[in-house]
């Protein structure tokens, strides 16, 4: 993918559609799309993002998807949809960094997410990013893992952000964190 900084900037503010099966078992909810995601239309698309390597390491998906300027090939889309895995965002507006979002946007995103979750009826919704979860849901003392409340009837989890900016987590620790909600959703044994 040969994007220039100026080319990526042209995608600022763009929305990226959810990747959502008809009957999701597990929905991962990122904070918001980055510029690479907006440019490709593929969630967690930045080459340094560890989301997909962690999903492979956890056994959630069998192989890395191929992401290019044209997006995600149909076979790779089917890999997620057929497994009952969805991907959405707390805030749909693309930015270069998640810290460009304010608390109001995160709170509004959490309210919209609750409405979406009621429609999806997934077994498990996993918010990817503890700080965004705390701010969006008003849970300043929340910790990672399974949350005591549900989200519109879905089991609610908070897992670490796979961004390279979250350097203390590795692919292995992310895989362990992502495997727990995947097991709860019945996506893996």
LUMZAPA-115084 format. One line per field, with one value per residue: x, y, z of N, C-alpha, C in turn. Coordinates in Angstrom, 3 decimals. Last residue first. Layout:
n_east = (X | ...) $
n_north = (Y | ...) $
n_up = (Z | ...) $
ca_east = (X | ...) $
ca_north = (Y | ...) $
ca_up = (Z | ...) $
c_east = (X | ...) $
c_north = (Y | ...) $
c_up = (Z | ...) $
This chain:
n_east = (-12.741 | -14.072 | -16.614 | -18.048 | -17.765 | -15.776 | -13.668 | -13.461 | -12.698 | -10.051 | -8.503 | -7.572 | -5.540 | -3.809 | -3.111 | -1.751 | 0.463 | 1.548 | 2.073 | 2.219 | 2.008 | 3.414 | 2.685 | 0.567 | 1.229 | 0.375 | -2.803 | -4.595 | -5.824 | -7.209 | -10.792 | -13.680 | -16.964 | -20.218 | -22.776 | -25.754 | -27.842 | -26.800 | -24.164 | -23.907 | -21.471 | -18.895 | -16.775 | -13.805 | -10.964 | -9.611 | -11.558 | -12.877 | -13.047 | -14.709 | -16.932 | -18.214 | -17.971 | -15.852 | -13.774 | -13.408 | -12.951 | -10.567 | -8.932 | -9.029 | -9.795 | -12.194 | -14.856 | -16.709 | -19.654 | -21.181 | -23.432 | -25.352 | -27.436 | -27.680 | -29.422 | -28.005 | -25.725 | -26.719 | -27.204 | -24.593 | -23.374 | -24.521 | -23.261 | -20.586 | -20.599 | -21.068 | -18.615 | -16.804 | -17.558 | -16.951 | -14.177 | -12.747 | -9.982 | -7.311 | -6.386 | -6.249 | -5.003 | -6.104 | -9.535 | -12.864 | -15.775 | -17.183 | -16.432 | -16.279 | -16.710 | -16.544 | -16.759 | -17.685 | -17.800 | -18.720 | -17.324 | -18.263 | -16.994 | -14.214 | -14.082 | -15.270 | -13.095 | -11.415 | -12.809 | -12.857 | -10.139 | -10.353 | -8.855 | -7.254 | -4.756 | -5.099 | -4.689 | -5.493 | -5.451 | -3.679 | -5.694 | -7.837 | -8.893 | -8.383 | -5.959 | -4.253 | -2.788 | -4.815 | -5.188 | -2.609 | -2.507 | -4.701 | -3.567 | -1.299 | -0.246 | 1.435 | -0.289 | -3.696 | -6.293 | -8.561 | -10.921 | -10.790 | -10.734 | -8.382 | -8.628 | -9.468 | -7.172 | -5.349 | -6.442 | -8.519 | -11.751 | -11.795 | -11.679 | -13.422 | -14.941 | -15.815 | -18.275 | -19.333 | -21.451 | -23.914 | -25.595 | -24.651 | -21.507 | -19.950 | -17.986 | -19.212 | -17.603 | -16.090 | -16.032 | -13.575 | -11.799 | -9.231 | -8.326 | -6.251 | -4.132 | -3.136 | -1.901 | 0.048 | 1.583 | 0.770 | 0.576 | 0.788 | 0.859) $
n_north = (-22.832 | -19.824 | -18.769 | -18.545 | -16.325 | -17.119 | -17.230 | -14.501 | -13.435 | -14.826 | -14.045 | -11.524 | -12.039 | -13.630 | -11.784 | -9.863 | -11.360 | -11.832 | -9.291 | -7.274 | -4.123 | -1.761 | -0.005 | 1.272 | 2.038 | 0.012 | -1.176 | -2.827 | -2.374 | -5.071 | -5.244 | -5.824 | -7.154 | -8.174 | -10.062 | -8.347 | -6.791 | -4.221 | -5.312 | -5.986 | -5.594 | -6.343 | -7.439 | -9.254 | -7.087 | -4.246 | -2.152 | 1.046 | 3.506 | 5.062 | 4.813 | 6.048 | 5.098 | 6.627 | 6.285 | 3.466 | 2.961 | 4.347 | 2.807 | 0.192 | -1.249 | -2.599 | -4.352 | -6.929 | -8.602 | -11.720 | -12.495 | -9.858 | -8.218 | -5.975 | -4.257 | -3.772 | -2.630 | -0.140 | 1.003 | 1.003 | 2.716 | 5.144 | 5.452 | 5.528 | 7.881 | 9.753 | 9.394 | 10.184 | 12.856 | 13.795 | 13.503 | 13.603 | 12.433 | 12.302 | 9.911 | 8.273 | 9.853 | 10.641 | 9.537 | 9.029 | 8.369 | 6.602 | 5.287 | 2.522 | 0.294 | -3.208 | -6.435 | -9.859 | -13.263 | -15.664 | -16.946 | -15.686 | -13.169 | -13.780 | -14.979 | -13.107 | -11.355 | -13.081 | -13.326 | -10.634 | -8.598 | -5.348 | -2.716 | -1.714 | -1.610 | -4.460 | -7.183 | -10.400 | -11.771 | -14.576 | -17.383 | -18.272 | -16.550 | -17.403 | -18.160 | -16.282 | -15.653 | -14.315 | -12.084 | -10.952 | -10.167 | -8.241 | -6.242 | -4.694 | -2.362 | -1.585 | -1.067 | -0.438 | -1.509 | -1.755 | -2.298 | -1.023 | 1.051 | 2.331 | 4.825 | 4.199 | 2.838 | 4.920 | 6.612 | 4.665 | 4.667 | 4.140 | 1.827 | -1.250 | -3.995 | -7.172 | -9.422 | -12.695 | -13.663 | -12.196 | -12.776 | -11.462 | -9.782 | -6.807 | -4.221 | -0.885 | 1.581 | 4.489 | 7.986 | 10.606 | 12.204 | 11.899 | 11.349 | 13.014 | 11.937 | 10.141 | 11.969 | 13.022 | 10.719 | 8.253 | 4.738 | 2.022 | -1.164) $
n_up = (20.928 | 19.492 | 19.601 | 21.913 | 23.439 | 25.159 | 23.316 | 22.782 | 25.237 | 25.241 | 23.058 | 23.630 | 25.525 | 23.988 | 22.009 | 23.539 | 24.228 | 21.607 | 20.653 | 23.670 | 25.308 | 25.477 | 23.388 | 21.820 | 19.310 | 17.686 | 18.809 | 20.080 | 23.350 | 25.327 | 26.025 | 27.745 | 27.130 | 27.818 | 26.369 | 25.439 | 26.349 | 26.065 | 27.568 | 31.111 | 33.768 | 34.506 | 31.775 | 31.269 | 30.655 | 32.485 | 34.670 | 35.573 | 36.707 | 35.120 | 33.078 | 30.927 | 28.396 | 27.381 | 29.277 | 29.334 | 26.581 | 26.199 | 27.906 | 26.709 | 23.775 | 22.228 | 23.515 | 22.421 | 22.955 | 22.385 | 20.934 | 19.415 | 18.458 | 16.771 | 18.194 | 20.487 | 19.393 | 18.587 | 21.111 | 22.114 | 20.275 | 20.956 | 23.468 | 22.675 | 21.153 | 23.149 | 24.502 | 22.499 | 22.125 | 24.720 | 24.906 | 21.582 | 19.617 | 19.335 | 20.229 | 18.010 | 15.054 | 12.663 | 12.260 | 11.164 | 12.998 | 14.635 | 17.747 | 18.123 | 15.361 | 14.456 | 13.187 | 13.910 | 13.205 | 12.216 | 10.290 | 8.039 | 8.370 | 8.138 | 5.607 | 3.947 | 3.677 | 2.249 | -0.139 | -1.038 | 0.237 | 1.365 | -0.472 | -2.402 | -1.287 | 0.944 | 3.015 | 3.677 | 7.004 | 8.259 | 9.311 | 10.878 | 13.880 | 16.473 | 17.488 | 18.466 | 16.201 | 14.761 | 16.401 | 16.241 | 13.525 | 13.686 | 15.533 | 15.405 | 12.975 | 10.961 | 8.759 | 9.494 | 9.695 | 11.366 | 8.716 | 5.537 | 3.794 | 3.155 | 4.417 | 6.994 | 7.851 | 7.766 | 9.733 | 11.965 | 13.414 | 16.994 | 18.721 | 17.832 | 18.876 | 17.734 | 18.431 | 18.012 | 16.581 | 14.480 | 11.926 | 9.641 | 10.357 | 9.492 | 9.562 | 9.155 | 7.071 | 8.159 | 7.357 | 7.432 | 8.782 | 6.392 | 3.900 | 3.355 | 4.730 | 2.828 | 1.097 | 2.760 | 3.120 | 0.628 | 0.325 | -1.003 | 0.000) $
ca_east = (-12.993 | -13.019 | -15.891 | -18.118 | -18.716 | -17.090 | -14.157 | -13.760 | -14.049 | -11.043 | -9.028 | -8.635 | -6.677 | -4.413 | -3.788 | -3.006 | -0.449 | 1.178 | 1.103 | 2.831 | 1.395 | 3.638 | 3.886 | 0.340 | 1.420 | 1.791 | -1.978 | -3.455 | -5.712 | -6.207 | -9.497 | -12.739 | -15.553 | -19.346 | -21.690 | -24.506 | -27.982 | -28.011 | -24.460 | -24.009 | -22.750 | -20.023 | -17.357 | -15.273 | -11.630 | -9.801 | -10.333 | -12.988 | -12.249 | -13.328 | -16.485 | -18.230 | -19.026 | -17.121 | -14.307 | -13.630 | -14.103 | -11.760 | -9.148 | -9.528 | -9.190 | -10.737 | -14.345 | -15.410 | -19.105 | -20.150 | -23.187 | -24.161 | -27.719 | -26.816 | -29.799 | -29.372 | -25.622 | -26.259 | -28.313 | -25.646 | -22.970 | -24.852 | -24.728 | -21.037 | -20.298 | -22.074 | -19.892 | -16.739 | -17.644 | -18.324 | -15.062 | -13.023 | -11.400 | -7.972 | -6.433 | -7.462 | -4.770 | -4.754 | -8.517 | -11.440 | -14.977 | -16.983 | -16.656 | -16.992 | -15.952 | -17.158 | -15.858 | -17.938 | -17.009 | -19.580 | -16.974 | -18.639 | -18.456 | -14.786 | -13.414 | -16.036 | -14.347 | -11.037 | -12.498 | -14.093 | -10.728 | -10.275 | -9.599 | -8.637 | -5.430 | -4.395 | -5.235 | -4.699 | -6.151 | -3.767 | -4.569 | -6.791 | -8.927 | -9.699 | -6.758 | -5.279 | -2.100 | -4.251 | -6.318 | -3.095 | -1.570 | -4.837 | -4.873 | -1.131 | -1.266 | 2.030 | 0.655 | -2.317 | -5.504 | -7.238 | -10.630 | -10.569 | -12.047 | -8.595 | -8.131 | -10.355 | -8.465 | -5.133 | -6.433 | -7.350 | -10.876 | -12.263 | -11.964 | -12.265 | -15.265 | -14.736 | -18.029 | -18.348 | -21.174 | -22.573 | -25.762 | -26.079 | -22.324 | -20.875 | -17.911 | -18.962 | -18.729 | -15.819 | -16.574 | -14.389 | -13.227 | -9.611 | -9.355 | -7.490 | -4.858 | -3.857 | -2.986 | -1.005 | 0.979 | 1.572 | -0.085 | 1.666 | 0.000) $
ca_north = (-23.747 | -20.830 | -18.669 | -19.820 | -16.229 | -16.831 | -18.467 | -15.424 | -13.167 | -14.970 | -15.411 | -11.662 | -11.176 | -14.169 | -13.032 | -9.507 | -10.921 | -12.950 | -10.119 | -7.982 | -5.391 | -2.756 | -0.832 | 0.549 | 3.030 | 0.028 | -0.171 | -3.449 | -1.796 | -4.055 | -5.865 | -4.780 | -7.325 | -7.046 | -10.058 | -9.019 | -8.240 | -4.599 | -4.229 | -6.395 | -5.319 | -6.852 | -6.381 | -9.253 | -8.367 | -5.086 | -2.877 | -0.250 | 2.493 | 5.498 | 3.804 | 6.663 | 4.490 | 6.538 | 7.609 | 4.221 | 2.377 | 4.764 | 4.233 | 0.444 | -0.029 | -2.690 | -3.018 | -6.659 | -7.376 | -10.956 | -13.110 | -10.716 | -9.360 | -7.098 | -4.740 | -4.295 | -3.949 | -1.117 | 0.804 | 0.271 | 1.314 | 4.550 | 5.406 | 4.460 | 6.602 | 9.576 | 9.127 | 8.824 | 11.903 | 13.863 | 12.671 | 14.142 | 12.369 | 13.463 | 10.991 | 8.207 | 9.241 | 10.090 | 10.503 | 8.696 | 9.392 | 6.245 | 6.521 | 3.341 | 1.308 | -1.888 | -5.369 | -8.532 | -12.189 | -14.915 | -17.304 | -17.086 | -13.284 | -13.180 | -15.617 | -14.309 | -10.894 | -12.671 | -14.539 | -11.288 | -9.510 | -6.734 | -3.190 | -2.008 | -0.344 | -3.644 | -5.829 | -9.585 | -11.296 | -13.127 | -16.780 | -19.223 | -16.677 | -16.855 | -19.191 | -16.781 | -16.312 | -15.573 | -12.984 | -11.464 | -11.174 | -9.491 | -6.874 | -6.116 | -2.770 | -1.877 | -2.188 | 0.067 | -1.734 | -2.113 | -1.998 | -2.240 | 0.537 | 0.986 | 4.751 | 4.975 | 2.146 | 3.731 | 7.050 | 5.461 | 4.314 | 4.839 | 3.176 | -0.383 | -2.587 | -6.338 | -8.156 | -11.828 | -14.248 | -12.191 | -13.273 | -11.385 | -10.894 | -7.431 | -5.556 | -2.066 | 0.710 | 3.166 | 6.847 | 9.641 | 12.460 | 12.370 | 10.444 | 13.261 | 13.059 | 9.636 | 11.108 | 13.904 | 11.367 | 9.358 | 5.991 | 3.161 | 0.000) $
ca_up = (22.065 | 19.648 | 18.333 | 21.207 | 22.323 | 25.729 | 23.949 | 21.673 | 24.745 | 26.316 | 23.100 | 22.625 | 25.885 | 25.214 | 21.642 | 22.875 | 25.296 | 22.490 | 19.932 | 22.546 | 24.919 | 26.525 | 23.248 | 23.068 | 20.370 | 18.034 | 18.146 | 19.396 | 22.022 | 25.006 | 25.709 | 27.352 | 27.470 | 27.492 | 27.328 | 25.033 | 26.417 | 25.325 | 26.641 | 29.707 | 33.106 | 35.295 | 32.599 | 31.261 | 30.849 | 31.312 | 34.313 | 34.895 | 37.415 | 35.338 | 34.062 | 32.254 | 29.213 | 26.667 | 28.965 | 30.570 | 27.273 | 25.455 | 28.162 | 28.058 | 24.304 | 22.083 | 23.222 | 23.049 | 22.375 | 23.084 | 22.245 | 19.488 | 19.339 | 16.394 | 16.853 | 20.607 | 20.037 | 17.583 | 20.159 | 22.831 | 20.334 | 19.660 | 23.376 | 23.565 | 20.522 | 22.098 | 25.183 | 23.035 | 21.008 | 24.211 | 25.744 | 22.908 | 19.982 | 18.713 | 21.209 | 18.833 | 16.368 | 12.647 | 12.685 | 11.049 | 12.322 | 13.229 | 16.994 | 19.084 | 16.088 | 14.415 | 13.617 | 13.392 | 13.806 | 13.130 | 11.671 | 8.244 | 8.402 | 9.341 | 6.739 | 4.289 | 4.314 | 3.599 | 0.629 | -0.600 | -0.751 | 1.821 | 0.687 | -2.798 | -1.602 | -0.032 | 2.938 | 2.756 | 5.811 | 8.134 | 8.592 | 10.513 | 12.415 | 16.150 | 16.830 | 19.392 | 17.316 | 14.251 | 16.135 | 17.532 | 14.030 | 12.929 | 15.699 | 15.761 | 13.942 | 12.260 | 8.705 | 9.525 | 8.483 | 11.884 | 10.115 | 6.329 | 4.156 | 2.604 | 3.043 | 6.131 | 7.803 | 6.912 | 8.340 | 11.641 | 12.298 | 15.792 | 19.207 | 17.958 | 18.672 | 18.242 | 17.744 | 18.653 | 17.883 | 15.069 | 13.288 | 9.989 | 9.864 | 10.427 | 8.978 | 9.982 | 7.423 | 7.609 | 8.114 | 6.699 | 8.950 | 7.733 | 4.422 | 2.613 | 5.341 | 3.998 | 0.625 | 2.243 | 4.293 | 1.126 | 0.656 | -1.165 | 0.000) $
c_east = (-12.108 | -13.344 | -14.706 | -17.422 | -18.882 | -18.168 | -15.559 | -14.256 | -14.432 | -12.458 | -10.139 | -9.263 | -7.840 | -5.654 | -4.484 | -3.797 | -1.787 | 0.213 | 0.630 | 1.735 | 2.121 | 2.955 | 4.057 | 1.466 | 1.224 | 2.111 | -0.523 | -2.532 | -4.463 | -6.238 | -8.509 | -11.386 | -14.795 | -17.940 | -20.709 | -23.513 | -26.755 | -28.166 | -25.607 | -24.236 | -22.726 | -21.383 | -18.560 | -15.789 | -13.139 | -10.491 | -10.640 | -11.606 | -12.307 | -12.451 | -15.002 | -17.852 | -19.095 | -18.269 | -15.685 | -14.291 | -14.429 | -13.019 | -10.392 | -9.824 | -9.790 | -10.128 | -12.820 | -14.910 | -17.825 | -19.789 | -22.251 | -24.071 | -26.575 | -27.168 | -28.971 | -29.845 | -27.000 | -26.219 | -27.933 | -26.843 | -24.022 | -24.507 | -25.171 | -22.557 | -20.759 | -21.861 | -21.015 | -18.033 | -17.636 | -18.504 | -16.500 | -14.020 | -11.585 | -9.470 | -6.962 | -7.537 | -6.061 | -4.463 | -7.157 | -10.563 | -13.494 | -16.083 | -16.335 | -17.380 | -16.864 | -16.225 | -16.570 | -16.903 | -17.327 | -18.866 | -17.846 | -18.321 | -18.901 | -16.282 | -13.988 | -15.417 | -15.153 | -12.225 | -12.116 | -13.816 | -11.939 | -10.902 | -9.314 | -9.473 | -6.903 | -5.206 | -4.412 | -5.388 | -5.188 | -4.568 | -4.760 | -5.559 | -7.741 | -9.930 | -8.149 | -6.103 | -3.088 | -3.597 | -5.830 | -4.282 | -2.013 | -3.792 | -4.947 | -2.448 | -1.188 | 1.038 | 1.292 | -1.334 | -4.055 | -6.222 | -9.248 | -10.176 | -11.972 | -10.014 | -8.446 | -9.932 | -9.419 | -6.438 | -6.176 | -7.400 | -9.675 | -11.323 | -12.556 | -12.671 | -14.009 | -15.074 | -16.895 | -18.157 | -20.297 | -22.519 | -24.396 | -26.329 | -23.781 | -21.633 | -18.756 | -18.775 | -18.293 | -16.973 | -16.229 | -14.875 | -14.137 | -11.117 | -9.817 | -8.638 | -6.182 | -4.684 | -3.814 | -2.198 | -0.173 | 0.865 | 0.938 | 0.991 | 0.907) $
c_north = (-23.416 | -21.669 | -19.632 | -19.793 | -17.544 | -16.776 | -18.259 | -16.757 | -14.069 | -14.609 | -15.558 | -13.053 | -11.361 | -13.357 | -13.644 | -10.756 | -10.477 | -12.503 | -11.254 | -8.735 | -5.960 | -4.092 | -1.896 | -0.487 | 2.418 | 1.056 | -0.306 | -2.463 | -2.372 | -3.611 | -4.779 | -5.450 | -6.075 | -7.291 | -8.979 | -8.971 | -9.021 | -6.124 | -4.701 | -5.147 | -5.888 | -6.608 | -6.930 | -8.202 | -8.230 | -6.395 | -3.730 | -0.841 | 1.114 | 4.447 | 4.031 | 5.700 | 5.077 | 6.048 | 7.530 | 5.561 | 3.192 | 4.200 | 4.733 | 1.929 | 0.362 | -1.354 | -3.084 | -5.292 | -7.071 | -9.721 | -12.234 | -11.356 | -10.368 | -8.365 | -5.971 | -4.868 | -4.585 | -2.523 | -0.231 | 0.011 | 0.480 | 3.064 | 4.775 | 4.322 | 5.429 | 8.259 | 8.904 | 8.457 | 10.468 | 12.884 | 12.669 | 13.234 | 12.994 | 13.490 | 12.304 | 9.353 | 9.282 | 9.349 | 9.841 | 9.868 | 9.035 | 7.208 | 6.199 | 4.681 | 2.058 | -0.911 | -4.035 | -7.551 | -10.868 | -13.777 | -16.568 | -17.573 | -14.714 | -13.441 | -15.087 | -15.020 | -12.099 | -12.088 | -14.194 | -12.547 | -10.247 | -7.625 | -4.633 | -2.530 | -0.539 | -2.380 | -5.067 | -8.225 | -10.480 | -12.752 | -15.270 | -18.607 | -17.545 | -16.867 | -18.719 | -17.919 | -16.908 | -16.341 | -14.334 | -12.404 | -11.780 | -10.537 | -8.221 | -6.863 | -4.276 | -2.345 | -2.546 | -1.104 | -1.274 | -2.331 | -2.504 | -1.836 | -0.723 | 0.474 | 3.411 | 4.863 | 2.882 | 2.962 | 5.892 | 5.827 | 5.255 | 4.472 | 4.007 | 0.986 | -1.765 | -4.889 | -7.432 | -10.580 | -13.316 | -12.917 | -13.333 | -11.786 | -10.713 | -8.579 | -6.414 | -3.289 | -0.454 | 2.251 | 5.557 | 8.532 | 11.465 | 12.667 | 10.842 | 12.373 | 13.329 | 10.740 | 10.561 | 13.084 | 12.265 | 9.948 | 7.030 | 4.483 | 1.229) $
c_up = (23.239 | 20.872 | 18.324 | 19.861 | 21.594 | 24.643 | 24.512 | 22.223 | 23.580 | 25.839 | 24.148 | 22.640 | 24.918 | 25.597 | 22.856 | 22.521 | 24.716 | 23.596 | 20.834 | 21.798 | 23.708 | 26.238 | 24.328 | 23.187 | 21.752 | 19.111 | 18.589 | 18.686 | 21.334 | 23.550 | 25.295 | 27.205 | 27.067 | 28.028 | 26.892 | 26.186 | 25.984 | 25.249 | 25.771 | 28.862 | 31.687 | 34.639 | 33.359 | 32.230 | 30.769 | 31.675 | 33.091 | 34.653 | 36.767 | 36.014 | 34.363 | 33.355 | 30.626 | 27.539 | 28.320 | 30.286 | 28.528 | 26.108 | 27.449 | 28.312 | 25.638 | 22.513 | 23.288 | 22.589 | 23.152 | 22.265 | 23.068 | 20.867 | 19.357 | 17.161 | 16.454 | 19.274 | 20.201 | 18.167 | 19.095 | 21.919 | 21.059 | 19.649 | 22.058 | 23.529 | 21.368 | 21.367 | 24.176 | 23.750 | 21.507 | 23.060 | 25.243 | 23.633 | 21.352 | 19.029 | 20.610 | 19.831 | 17.181 | 13.954 | 12.579 | 11.489 | 12.342 | 12.457 | 15.543 | 18.432 | 17.043 | 15.126 | 13.412 | 13.910 | 13.111 | 13.834 | 12.691 | 9.656 | 8.675 | 9.443 | 8.056 | 5.488 | 4.793 | 4.357 | 2.066 | 0.227 | -0.176 | 0.761 | 1.029 | -1.635 | -1.947 | -0.317 | 1.909 | 2.631 | 4.946 | 6.893 | 8.573 | 9.854 | 12.005 | 14.642 | 16.455 | 18.791 | 18.318 | 15.393 | 15.619 | 17.338 | 15.369 | 13.324 | 14.978 | 15.922 | 14.166 | 13.309 | 10.054 | 9.570 | 8.561 | 10.754 | 10.500 | 7.744 | 4.988 | 2.816 | 2.387 | 4.669 | 6.873 | 6.763 | 7.375 | 10.167 | 12.220 | 14.653 | 18.072 | 18.466 | 18.921 | 17.894 | 18.463 | 17.805 | 18.694 | 16.404 | 13.968 | 11.443 | 10.278 | 9.783 | 9.922 | 9.095 | 8.318 | 8.022 | 7.398 | 7.636 | 8.246 | 7.753 | 5.831 | 3.104 | 4.634 | 4.647 | 1.773 | 1.742 | 3.832 | 2.340 | 1.090 | -0.897 | 0.000) $
